[in-house]
Amino acid sequence: PVFLDGGVRRGTDVFKALALGAAGIFVGRPVVFSLAVDGEAGIRKMLQMLRDEFELTMALSGCRSLSEITRNHIQTEWDA
């Protein structure tokens, strides 16, 4: 399995990682920043924002479940 560690700031990042075959995504730096700003409540808000962005990205891509996210949903530089 492939896991993405680092660089995740938005729900679109999670979507792209899953589309490229990641089995899991680690969210480190946003958690630390959120904890520093507002403690546990900050982390909860950050995770909710990340989830909302991810769900919106799924909806706009026409994906109703995680299994529907495929490589065909993204275009990279090497696709040209």
Secondary structure, DSSP 4 states (H G I P E B T S, - for coil): -EEEES---SHHHHHHHHHTTEEEEE--HHHHHHHHHHHHHHHHHHHHHHHHHHHHHHHHHT-SSGGG--GGG---GGG-
